[in-house]
Amino acid sequence: MPSFRAGGYRFFFYSNDHDPPHVHVVIDGYEIRLLIQDGTPLESYSNPSGSKIRKVGEVVAAYREELQELWDEWFR
C-alpha cells in the first residue's frame, strides 16, 4: 500500500482502491477520502472538524501532481 507524507499528514491508498483517483488520510483518529484532483472530500468515516478537512484538502491540492503519479504507478 503506497503512502506519501506531506504537511504533517500521511496519505495512502488501499490496494483495492478504485476511480476516481483519491487518497485516504487519518486525522485525529478519523479517516477521510479526498479527490487527488483538487482535495475535495469524498466522504468521512467519522466526523473530523471542517477546518481540519479544509487544511488537509489544501495539502492534497498542493501535492496533486505527486499524488497523481503515485496513483498512476500503482493502479494503471
N, C-alpha and C positions, 0 to 999 in steps of 0.2 A: 504494500500500500504506500504509494508515494506521498511525501509530505513536503511542505515548504514553510519556512519561518520568515515572518516579516512583521514589523510593527509590534513586536512582543507577542504575536499570536502564532500558533501552529495550524496551518491549513492542511487539509488532507482529502484524499479521495478514497472511497471504498472500491475494492477490486471489481465489484459487480455494478458500479455506477452506470448511469445512462444519460443520454442527452436530455435536456440541454446541458452544455458544459457548466459545471458548478463545483464549488468547494464546500467542505464542511469545516467548521471551527467550533471549539468548545470555549465558551466564555462563562466564567464563574459557575461551572458545572452544567451549563445549558448548551446544547448542541443546536447550531443553526446551519442552514444551507444558503449559499449566496451564489447568484449568477456570476460567472467569471467576466462576462461582457461588461458589466457596469456595477457590480457589487450589490445589486438589488436582492434583498432576502426573498427566498422562495418559500420557506416555512421555518418555523421554530418548533423544536420538540419540547420546549418548555417556555419560560417567559422571561428572558433577559430584558433589561431596560432598553427603551428605544434609543437612548443616547449611545449605549454600547454597541447596539446593532449598527447605527449610523457610522460610528467610528470604524468598526471592522469592515463595513462596506466601503469606506473610503480607502482603506488599506488594500482591499481586493482590487478596486478600480486602479489604484496606483501601480499595482503589480500585475495588471491584466495580461500583458504580453508574456511574462514569465510563467504565470499560471496556465495560460492557454497552451504554451509549448509543452508543459508537463502533461496536461490533459491529452494533447495530441500524441505525445510519445507513448503514453500508457494505453490509450483506448483506440487509437487509429491504426 
